[in-house]
Amino acid sequence: MLMNLDPTWMMMAVAVVAILSFIFGMALDGLLGAEGFGPIGNTIVVTAGFFLGIFAANAYGIQFYDLKMAVAAGLCGAFVSLGILAAVKAGLARL
């Protein structure tokens, strides 16, 4: 799905996801505190996880004919990546 986008549309998609992820990252920074990655770190993790979730779904052969399903897959990827990295950070802090 993302590979078929024009470069202009791809830049707009990354910009929109990054802006919304920054707002979400600011909220997560207040929620997670020291267990998080800071507002910018949370933004990077959520944005990268969003696009990795869509790429992973496409790699498994899932075709998105509807934007809602692509956004759902991206959000799943974002939350999974944030959860895994936060768990790894918490695990390493206990060593």
Biopython code that builds the backbone (N, CA, C, O; Angstrom):
import numpy as np
from Bio.PDB.StructureBuilder import StructureBuilder

atoms = [
    (1, "MET", "N", (0.819, -1.183, 0.000)),
    (1, "MET", "CA", (0.000, 0.000, 0.000)),
    (1, "MET", "C", (0.868, 1.254, 0.000)),
    (1, "MET", "O", (0.650, 2.157, -0.808)),
    (2, "LEU", "N", (1.833, 1.317, 0.884)),
    (2, "LEU", "CA", (2.663, 2.513, 0.962)),
    (2, "LEU", "C", (3.611, 2.638, -0.217)),
    (2, "LEU", "O", (3.975, 3.746, -0.612)),
    (3, "MET", "N", (4.008, 1.512, -0.778)),
    (3, "MET", "CA", (4.940, 1.560, -1.909)),
    (3, "MET", "C", (4.282, 2.115, -3.170)),
    (3, "MET", "O", (4.970, 2.546, -4.095)),
    (4, "ASN", "N", (2.960, 2.103, -3.206)),
    (4, "ASN", "CA", (2.244, 2.606, -4.378)),
    (4, "ASN", "C", (1.955, 4.105, -4.295)),
    (4, "ASN", "O", (1.405, 4.683, -5.232)),
    (5, "LEU", "N", (2.321, 4.732, -3.186)),
    (5, "LEU", "CA", (2.051, 6.160, -3.028)),
    (5, "LEU", "C", (3.067, 7.005, -3.782)),
    (5, "LEU", "O", (4.243, 6.656, -3.889)),
    (6, "ASP", "N", (2.589, 8.105, -4.290)),
    (6, "ASP", "CA", (3.439, 9.119, -4.901)),
    (6, "ASP", "C", (4.322, 9.717, -3.806)),
    (6, "ASP", "O", (3.890, 9.786, -2.656)),
    (7, "PRO", "N", (5.547, 10.153, -4.124)),
    (7, "PRO", "CA", (6.413, 10.729, -3.075)),
    (7, "PRO", "C", (5.779, 11.886, -2.309)),
    (7, "PRO", "O", (6.021, 12.037, -1.111)),
    (8, "THR", "N", (4.982, 12.693, -2.974)),
    (8, "THR", "CA", (4.319, 13.800, -2.292)),
    (8, "THR", "C", (3.334, 13.284, -1.258)),
    (8, "THR", "O", (3.298, 13.777, -0.130)),
    (9, "TRP", "N", (2.533, 12.290, -1.638)),
    (9, "TRP", "CA", (1.570, 11.711, -0.715)),
    (9, "TRP", "C", (2.267, 10.968, 0.416)),
    (9, "TRP", "O", (1.776, 10.954, 1.545)),
    (10, "MET", "N", (3.391, 10.359, 0.127)),
    (10, "MET", "CA", (4.141, 9.654, 1.165)),
    (10, "MET", "C", (4.679, 10.638, 2.194)),
    (10, "MET", "O", (4.624, 10.373, 3.395)),
    (11, "MET", "N", (5.203, 11.784, 1.728)),
    (11, "MET", "CA", (5.691, 12.807, 2.657)),
    (11, "MET", "C", (4.554, 13.363, 3.507)),
    (11, "MET", "O", (4.736, 13.621, 4.696)),
    (12, "MET", "N", (3.380, 13.548, 2.900)),
    (12, "MET", "CA", (2.238, 14.038, 3.670)),
    (12, "MET", "C", (1.783, 13.001, 4.689)),
    (12, "MET", "O", (1.411, 13.351, 5.809)),
    (13, "ALA", "N", (1.810, 11.727, 4.306)),
    (13, "ALA", "CA", (1.421, 10.667, 5.240)),
    (13, "ALA", "C", (2.377, 10.611, 6.426)),
    (13, "ALA", "O", (1.942, 10.490, 7.571)),
    (14, "VAL", "N", (3.673, 10.699, 6.156)),
    (14, "VAL", "CA", (4.665, 10.685, 7.241)),
    (14, "VAL", "C", (4.493, 11.921, 8.119)),
    (14, "VAL", "O", (4.593, 11.825, 9.342)),
    (15, "ALA", "N", (4.237, 13.065, 7.522)),
    (15, "ALA", "CA", (4.063, 14.297, 8.295)),
    (15, "ALA", "C", (2.828, 14.220, 9.195)),
    (15, "ALA", "O", (2.888, 14.606, 10.362)),
    (16, "VAL", "N", (1.727, 13.729, 8.667)),
    (16, "VAL", "CA", (0.496, 13.634, 9.462)),
    (16, "VAL", "C", (0.677, 12.648, 10.609)),
    (16, "VAL", "O", (0.293, 12.928, 11.744)),
    (17, "VAL", "N", (1.263, 11.494, 10.305)),
    (17, "VAL", "CA", (1.485, 10.493, 11.358)),
    (17, "VAL", "C", (2.460, 11.034, 12.405)),
    (17, "VAL", "O", (2.266, 10.806, 13.599)),
    (18, "ALA", "N", (3.495, 11.740, 11.980)),
    (18, "ALA", "CA", (4.463, 12.288, 12.928)),
    (18, "ALA", "C", (3.836, 13.354, 13.813)),
    (18, "ALA", "O", (4.126, 13.399, 15.008)),
    (19, "ILE", "N", (2.995, 14.205, 13.267)),
    (19, "ILE", "CA", (2.337, 15.248, 14.058)),
    (19, "ILE", "C", (1.400, 14.628, 15.088)),
    (19, "ILE", "O", (1.410, 15.016, 16.256)),
    (20, "LEU", "N", (0.596, 13.672, 14.654)),
    (20, "LEU", "CA", (-0.312, 13.018, 15.593)),
    (20, "LEU", "C", (0.457, 12.187, 16.618)),
    (20, "LEU", "O", (0.048, 12.093, 17.775)),
    (21, "SER", "N", (1.560, 11.592, 16.200)),
    (21, "SER", "CA", (2.384, 10.822, 17.129)),
    (21, "SER", "C", (3.047, 11.738, 18.149)),
    (21, "SER", "O", (3.241, 11.338, 19.297)),
    (22, "PHE", "N", (3.398, 12.950, 17.757)),
    (22, "PHE", "CA", (3.994, 13.888, 18.710)),
    (22, "PHE", "C", (2.990, 14.270, 19.789)),
    (22, "PHE", "O", (3.338, 14.338, 20.968)),
    (23, "ILE", "N", (1.760, 14.518, 19.394)),
    (23, "ILE", "CA", (0.716, 14.834, 20.374)),
    (23, "ILE", "C", (0.514, 13.652, 21.309)),
    (23, "ILE", "O", (0.408, 13.820, 22.524)),
    (24, "PHE", "N", (0.462, 12.461, 20.737)),
    (24, "PHE", "CA", (0.308, 11.249, 21.527)),
    (24, "PHE", "C", (1.544, 10.994, 22.388)),
    (24, "PHE", "O", (1.430, 10.534, 23.524)),
    (25, "GLY", "N", (2.719, 11.292, 21.846)),
    (25, "GLY", "CA", (3.963, 11.127, 22.600)),
    (25, "GLY", "C", (4.043, 12.050, 23.797)),
    (25, "GLY", "O", (4.573, 11.672, 24.842)),
    (26, "MET", "N", (3.521, 13.258, 23.657)),
    (26, "MET", "CA", (3.485, 14.181, 24.801)),
    (26, "MET", "C", (2.585, 13.626, 25.904)),
    (26, "MET", "O", (2.926, 13.702, 27.084)),
    (27, "ALA", "N", (1.443, 13.072, 25.521)),
    (27, "ALA", "CA", (0.543, 12.479, 26.510)),
    (27, "ALA", "C", (1.185, 11.245, 27.146)),
    (27, "ALA", "O", (1.069, 11.032, 28.353)),
    (28, "LEU", "N", (1.850, 10.446, 26.343)),
    (28, "LEU", "CA", (2.514, 9.258, 26.879)),
    (28, "LEU", "C", (3.655, 9.618, 27.812)),
    (28, "LEU", "O", (3.927, 8.885, 28.762)),
    (29, "ASP", "N", (4.318, 10.718, 27.563)),
    (29, "ASP", "CA", (5.396, 11.145, 28.445)),
    (29, "ASP", "C", (4.861, 11.463, 29.832)),
    (29, "ASP", "O", (5.499, 11.139, 30.834)),
    (30, "GLY", "N", (3.717, 12.082, 29.896)),
    (30, "GLY", "CA", (3.102, 12.347, 31.189)),
    (30, "GLY", "C", (2.608, 11.077, 31.857)),
    (30, "GLY", "O", (2.622, 10.963, 33.083)),
    (31, "LEU", "N", (2.172, 10.124, 31.047)),
    (31, "LEU", "CA", (1.641, 8.872, 31.581)),
    (31, "LEU", "C", (2.746, 7.924, 32.021)),
    (31, "LEU", "O", (2.688, 7.373, 33.120)),
    (32, "LEU", "N", (3.746, 7.731, 31.178)),
    (32, "LEU", "CA", (4.796, 6.755, 31.454)),
    (32, "LEU", "C", (5.907, 7.316, 32.332)),
    (32, "LEU", "O", (6.516, 6.582, 33.111)),
    (33, "GLY", "N", (6.167, 8.585, 32.212)),
    (33, "GLY", "CA", (7.216, 9.208, 33.010)),
    (33, "GLY", "C", (8.587, 8.644, 32.685)),
    (33, "GLY", "O", (9.014, 8.661, 31.530)),
    (34, "ALA", "N", (9.281, 8.142, 33.705)),
    (34, "ALA", "CA", (10.652, 7.652, 33.527)),
    (34, "ALA", "C", (10.695, 6.337, 32.755)),
    (34, "ALA", "O", (11.732, 5.987, 32.192)),
    (35, "GLU", "N", (9.582, 5.605, 32.722)),
    (35, "GLU", "CA", (9.561, 4.345, 31.990)),
    (35, "GLU", "C", (9.435, 4.548, 30.476)),
    (35, "GLU", "O", (9.656, 3.618, 29.700)),
    (36, "GLY", "N", (9.083, 5.751, 30.071)),
    (36, "GLY", "CA", (8.954, 6.053, 28.656)),
    (36, "GLY", "C", (10.272, 6.514, 28.058)),
    (36, "GLY", "O", (11.336, 6.325, 28.646)),
    (37, "PHE", "N", (10.187, 7.117, 26.888)),
    (37, "PHE", "CA", (11.369, 7.536, 26.148)),
    (37, "PHE", "C", (11.424, 9.046, 25.957)),
    (37, "PHE", "O", (12.232, 9.532, 25.166)),
    (38, "GLY", "N", (10.596, 9.787, 26.653)),
    (38, "GLY", "CA", (10.513, 11.231, 26.451)),
    (38, "GLY", "C", (9.558, 11.528, 25.306)),
    (38, "GLY", "O", (9.193, 10.618, 24.562)),
    (39, "PRO", "N", (9.147, 12.780, 25.146)),
    (39, "PRO", "CA", (8.169, 13.101, 24.091)),
    (39, "PRO", "C", (8.688, 12.815, 22.679)),
    (39, "PRO", "O", (7.958, 12.279, 21.846)),
    (40, "ILE", "N", (9.929, 13.165, 22.414)),
    (40, "ILE", "CA", (10.477, 12.948, 21.075)),
    (40, "ILE", "C", (10.743, 11.458, 20.844)),
    (40, "ILE", "O", (10.478, 10.940, 19.759)),
    (41, "GLY", "N", (11.260, 10.777, 21.850)),
    (41, "GLY", "CA", (11.506, 9.344, 21.728)),
    (41, "GLY", "C", (10.217, 8.561, 21.524)),
    (41, "GLY", "O", (10.169, 7.648, 20.699)),
    (42, "ASN", "N", (9.171, 8.912, 22.269)),
    (42, "ASN", "CA", (7.875, 8.271, 22.081)),
    (42, "ASN", "C", (7.345, 8.523, 20.677)),
    (42, "ASN", "O", (6.761, 7.633, 20.059)),
    (43, "THR", "N", (7.548, 9.733, 20.176)),
    (43, "THR", "CA", (7.099, 10.063, 18.822)),
    (43, "THR", "C", (7.808, 9.212, 17.786)),
    (43, "THR", "O", (7.177, 8.698, 16.863)),
    (44, "ILE", "N", (9.107, 9.060, 17.932)),
    (44, "ILE", "CA", (9.877, 8.268, 16.971)),
    (44, "ILE", "C", (9.450, 6.809, 17.015)),
    (44, "ILE", "O", (9.281, 6.174, 15.974)),
    (45, "VAL", "N", (9.275, 6.278, 18.225)),
    (45, "VAL", "CA", (8.878, 4.867, 18.362)),
    (45, "VAL", "C", (7.492, 4.634, 17.775)),
    (45, "VAL", "O", (7.282, 3.658, 17.054)),
    (46, "VAL", "N", (6.551, 5.513, 18.072)),
    (46, "VAL", "CA", (5.180, 5.340, 17.582)),
    (46, "VAL", "C", (5.118, 5.518, 16.067)),
    (46, "VAL", "O", (4.434, 4.752, 15.388)),
    (47, "THR", "N", (5.814, 6.505, 15.529)),
    (47, "THR", "CA", (5.805, 6.719, 14.080)),
    (47, "THR", "C", (6.441, 5.551, 13.341)),
    (47, "THR", "O", (5.893, 5.062, 12.353)),
    (48, "ALA", "N", (7.599, 5.104, 13.821)),
    (48, "ALA", "CA", (8.261, 3.961, 13.178)),
    (48, "ALA", "C", (7.419, 2.707, 13.304)),
    (48, "ALA", "O", (7.316, 1.933, 12.353)),
    (49, "GLY", "N", (6.812, 2.492, 14.470)),
    (49, "GLY", "CA", (5.961, 1.321, 14.659)),
    (49, "GLY", "C", (4.730, 1.349, 13.773)),
    (49, "GLY", "O", (4.279, 0.306, 13.300)),
    (50, "PHE", "N", (4.187, 2.531, 13.547)),
    (50, "PHE", "CA", (3.009, 2.659, 12.675)),
    (50, "PHE", "C", (3.337, 2.175, 11.264)),
    (50, "PHE", "O", (2.615, 1.357, 10.695)),
    (51, "PHE", "N", (4.419, 2.684, 10.716)),
    (51, "PHE", "CA", (4.753, 2.300, 9.345)),
    (51, "PHE", "C", (5.285, 0.869, 9.268)),
    (51, "PHE", "O", (5.049, 0.177, 8.278)),
    (52, "LEU", "N", (5.990, 0.425, 10.288)),
    (52, "LEU", "CA", (6.447, -0.966, 10.300)),
    (52, "LEU", "C", (5.272, -1.933, 10.400)),
    (52, "LEU", "O", (5.315, -3.021, 9.826)),
    (53, "GLY", "N", (4.225, -1.544, 11.125)),
    (53, "GLY", "CA", (3.028, -2.376, 11.199)),
    (53, "GLY", "C", (2.355, -2.532, 9.852)),
    (53, "GLY", "O", (1.897, -3.623, 9.510)),
    (54, "ILE", "N", (2.288, -1.462, 9.087)),
    (54, "ILE", "CA", (1.691, -1.540, 7.751)),
    (54, "ILE", "C", (2.575, -2.356, 6.821)),
    (54, "ILE", "O", (2.073, -3.178, 6.054)),
    (55, "PHE", "N", (3.892, -2.139, 6.880)),
    (55, "PHE", "CA", (4.805, -2.914, 6.041)),
    (55, "PHE", "C", (4.767, -4.398, 6.402)),
    (55, "PHE", "O", (4.813, -5.252, 5.516)),
    (56, "ALA", "N", (4.682, -4.710, 7.692)),
    (56, "ALA", "CA", (4.635, -6.113, 8.116)),
    (56, "ALA", "C", (3.349, -6.782, 7.645)),
    (56, "ALA", "O", (3.368, -7.932, 7.205)),
    (57, "ALA", "N", (2.241, -6.068, 7.737)),
    (57, "ALA", "CA", (0.979, -6.637, 7.259)),
    (57, "ALA", "C", (1.029, -6.876, 5.754)),
    (57, "ALA", "O", (0.546, -7.901, 5.275)),
    (58, "ASN", "N", (1.600, -5.952, 5.017)),
    (58, "ASN", "CA", (1.750, -6.146, 3.569)),
    (58, "ASN", "C", (2.696, -7.287, 3.258)),
    (58, "ASN", "O", (2.491, -7.997, 2.274)),
    (59, "ALA", "N", (3.730, -7.485, 4.070)),
    (59, "ALA", "CA", (4.672, -8.578, 3.846)),
    (59, "ALA", "C", (4.005, -9.935, 4.059)),
    (59, "ALA", "O", (4.377, -10.919, 3.419)),
    (60, "TYR", "N", (3.025, -9.988, 4.951)),
    (60, "TYR", "CA", (2.287, -11.232, 5.173)),
    (60, "TYR", "C", (1.165, -11.428, 4.170)),
    (60, "TYR", "O", (0.424, -12.407, 4.263)),
    (61, "GLY", "N", (1.025, -10.536, 3.231)),
    (61, "GLY", "CA", (0.061, -10.706, 2.153)),
    (61, "GLY", "C", (-1.284, -10.059, 2.392)),
    (61, "GLY", "O", (-2.226, -10.307, 1.638)),
    (62, "ILE", "N", (-1.400, -9.239, 3.418)),
    (62, "ILE", "CA", (-2.667, -8.562, 3.688)),
    (62, "ILE", "C", (-2.745, -7.328, 2.800)),
    (62, "ILE", "O", (-1.878, -6.457, 2.855)),
    (63, "GLN", "N", (-3.788, -7.262, 1.987)),
    (63, "GLN", "CA", (-4.000, -6.116, 1.111)),
    (63, "GLN", "C", (-5.018, -5.184, 1.749)),
    (63, "GLN", "O", (-6.072, -5.631, 2.200)),
    (64, "PHE", "N", (-4.714, -3.908, 1.789)),
    (64, "PHE", "CA", (-5.609, -2.927, 2.381)),
    (64, "PHE", "C", (-6.366, -2.229, 1.267)),
    (64, "PHE", "O", (-5.801, -1.444, 0.505)),
    (65, "TYR", "N", (-7.659, -2.529, 1.186)),
    (65, "TYR", "CA", (-8.504, -1.872, 0.204)),
    (65, "TYR", "C", (-9.243, -0.697, 0.828)),
    (65, "TYR", "O", (-9.881, 0.094, 0.135)),
    (66, "ASP", "N", (-9.145, -0.599, 2.147)),
    (66, "ASP", "CA", (-9.814, 0.449, 2.884)),
    (66, "ASP", "C", (-8.794, 1.135, 3.794)),
    (66, "ASP", "O", (-7.969, 0.464, 4.413)),
    (67, "LEU", "N", (-8.843, 2.425, 3.875)),
    (67, "LEU", "CA", (-7.890, 3.173, 4.694)),
    (67, "LEU", "C", (-8.053, 2.871, 6.182)),
    (67, "LEU", "O", (-7.085, 2.927, 6.941)),
    (68, "LYS", "N", (-9.283, 2.549, 6.597)),
    (68, "LYS", "CA", (-9.530, 2.251, 8.001)),
    (68, "LYS", "C", (-8.744, 1.028, 8.456)),
    (68, "LYS", "O", (-8.213, 1.011, 9.567)),
    (69, "MET", "N", (-8.666, 0.023, 7.621)),
    (69, "MET", "CA", (-7.931, -1.192, 7.978)),
    (69, "MET", "C", (-6.426, -0.925, 8.018)),
    (69, "MET", "O", (-5.722, -1.493, 8.853)),
    (70, "ALA", "N", (-5.935, -0.080, 7.138)),
    (70, "ALA", "CA", (-4.507, 0.269, 7.148)),
    (70, "ALA", "C", (-4.162, 1.047, 8.411)),
    (70, "ALA", "O", (-3.111, 0.820, 9.011)),
    (71, "VAL", "N", (-5.033, 1.956, 8.818)),
    (71, "VAL", "CA", (-4.802, 2.715, 10.038)),
    (71, "VAL", "C", (-4.853, 1.782, 11.249)),
    (71, "VAL", "O", (-4.055, 1.931, 12.175)),
    (72, "ALA", "N", (-5.771, 0.833, 11.252)),
    (72, "ALA", "CA", (-5.857, -0.123, 12.363)),
    (72, "ALA", "C", (-4.584, -0.966, 12.450)),
    (72, "ALA", "O", (-4.070, -1.195, 13.545)),
    (73, "ALA", "N", (-4.078, -1.422, 11.320)),
    (73, "ALA", "CA", (-2.833, -2.195, 11.315)),
    (73, "ALA", "C", (-1.660, -1.331, 11.766)),
    (73, "ALA", "O", (-0.785, -1.807, 12.489)),
    (74, "GLY", "N", (-1.633, -0.076, 11.352)),
    (74, "GLY", "CA", (-0.576, 0.834, 11.772)),
    (74, "GLY", "C", (-0.618, 1.111, 13.261)),
    (74, "GLY", "O", (0.426, 1.144, 13.914)),
    (75, "LEU", "N", (-1.809, 1.312, 13.809)),
    (75, "LEU", "CA", (-1.928, 1.548, 15.246)),
    (75, "LEU", "C", (-1.535, 0.316, 16.048)),
    (75, "LEU", "O", (-0.915, 0.433, 17.105)),
    (76, "CYS", "N", (-1.889, -0.857, 15.554)),
    (76, "CYS", "CA", (-1.452, -2.094, 16.226)),
    (76, "CYS", "C", (0.069, -2.178, 16.233)),
    (76, "CYS", "O", (0.669, -2.528, 17.249)),
    (77, "GLY", "N", (0.689, -1.860, 15.113)),
    (77, "GLY", "CA", (2.145, -1.873, 15.044)),
    (77, "GLY", "C", (2.774, -0.846, 15.967)),
    (77, "GLY", "O", (3.811, -1.105, 16.577)),
    (78, "ALA", "N", (2.149, 0.324, 16.073)),
    (78, "ALA", "CA", (2.677, 1.376, 16.943)),
    (78, "ALA", "C", (2.606, 0.957, 18.407)),
    (78, "ALA", "O", (3.575, 1.124, 19.148)),
    (79, "PHE", "N", (1.471, 0.417, 18.828)),
    (79, "PHE", "CA", (1.328, 0.018, 20.225)),
    (79, "PHE", "C", (2.190, -1.188, 20.564)),
    (79, "PHE", "O", (2.733, -1.274, 21.666)),
    (80, "VAL", "N", (2.320, -2.119, 19.629)),
    (80, "VAL", "CA", (3.172, -3.288, 19.871)),
    (80, "VAL", "C", (4.634, -2.862, 19.997)),
    (80, "VAL", "O", (5.340, -3.317, 20.896)),
    (81, "SER", "N", (5.083, -1.992, 19.100)),
    (81, "SER", "CA", (6.482, -1.553, 19.170)),
    (81, "SER", "C", (6.753, -0.765, 20.447)),
    (81, "SER", "O", (7.798, -0.944, 21.072)),
    (82, "LEU", "N", (5.824, 0.106, 20.844)),
    (82, "LEU", "CA", (6.003, 0.867, 22.079)),
    (82, "LEU", "C", (5.979, -0.063, 23.287)),
    (82, "LEU", "O", (6.777, 0.101, 24.210)),
    (83, "GLY", "N", (5.085, -1.023, 23.287)),
    (83, "GLY", "CA", (5.009, -1.967, 24.400)),
    (83, "GLY", "C", (6.249, -2.828, 24.526)),
    (83, "GLY", "O", (6.758, -3.033, 25.628)),
    (84, "ILE", "N", (6.736, -3.332, 23.407)),
    (84, "ILE", "CA", (7.933, -4.175, 23.436)),
    (84, "ILE", "C", (9.153, -3.376, 23.891)),
    (84, "ILE", "O", (9.919, -3.835, 24.738)),
    (85, "LEU", "N", (9.330, -2.190, 23.332)),
    (85, "LEU", "CA", (10.493, -1.391, 23.723)),
    (85, "LEU", "C", (10.414, -0.922, 25.169)),
    (85, "LEU", "O", (11.441, -0.843, 25.844)),
    (86, "ALA", "N", (9.222, -0.610, 25.659)),
    (86, "ALA", "CA", (9.085, -0.213, 27.063)),
    (86, "ALA", "C", (9.360, -1.412, 27.973)),
    (86, "ALA", "O", (9.969, -1.256, 29.032)),
    (87, "ALA", "N", (8.919, -2.605, 27.572)),
    (87, "ALA", "CA", (9.193, -3.795, 28.372)),
    (87, "ALA", "C", (10.679, -4.112, 28.380)),
    (87, "ALA", "O", (11.225, -4.491, 29.416)),
    (88, "VAL", "N", (11.337, -3.963, 27.239)),
    (88, "VAL", "CA", (12.783, -4.193, 27.175)),
    (88, "VAL", "C", (13.527, -3.180, 28.042)),
    (88, "VAL", "O", (14.477, -3.533, 28.740)),
    (89, "LYS", "N", (13.093, -1.924, 27.995)),
    (89, "LYS", "CA", (13.731, -0.897, 28.823)),
    (89, "LYS", "C", (13.539, -1.198, 30.304)),
    (89, "LYS", "O", (14.473, -1.056, 31.094)),
    (90, "ALA", "N", (12.331, -1.615, 30.684)),
    (90, "ALA", "CA", (12.066, -1.938, 32.080)),
    (90, "ALA", "C", (12.870, -3.162, 32.510)),
    (90, "ALA", "O", (13.375, -3.217, 33.632)),
    (91, "GLY", "N", (12.986, -4.145, 31.613)),
    (91, "GLY", "CA", (13.774, -5.344, 31.927)),
    (91, "GLY", "C", (15.253, -5.037, 32.097)),
    (91, "GLY", "O", (15.909, -5.571, 32.990)),
    (92, "LEU", "N", (15.769, -4.177, 31.238)),
    (92, "LEU", "CA", (17.185, -3.814, 31.347)),
    (92, "LEU", "C", (17.457, -2.945, 32.571)),
    (92, "LEU", "O", (18.561, -2.972, 33.114)),
    (93, "ALA", "N", (16.474, -2.183, 33.006)),
    (93, "ALA", "CA", (16.658, -1.340, 34.188)),
    (93, "ALA", "C", (16.718, -2.183, 35.464)),
    (93, "ALA", "O", (17.287, -1.756, 36.468)),
    (94, "ARG", "N", (16.139, -3.358, 35.423)),
    (94, "ARG", "CA", (16.127, -4.227, 36.611)),
    (94, "ARG", "C", (17.389, -5.064, 36.730)),
    (94, "ARG", "O", (17.602, -5.705, 37.759)),
    (95, "LEU", "N", (18.223, -5.075, 35.714)),
    (95, "LEU", "CA", (19.443, -5.876, 35.781)),
    (95, "LEU", "C", (20.496, -5.251, 36.648)),
    (95, "LEU", "O", (21.582, -5.810, 36.802)),
]
sb = StructureBuilder()
sb.init_structure("model")
sb.init_model(0)
sb.init_chain("A")
sb.init_seg("    ")
for serial, (resi, resn, name, xyz) in enumerate(atoms, 1):
    if name == "N":
        sb.init_residue(resn, " ", resi, " ")
    sb.init_atom(name, np.array(xyz, "f"), 0.0, 1.0, " ", f" {name:<3s}", serial, name[0])
structure = sb.get_structure()
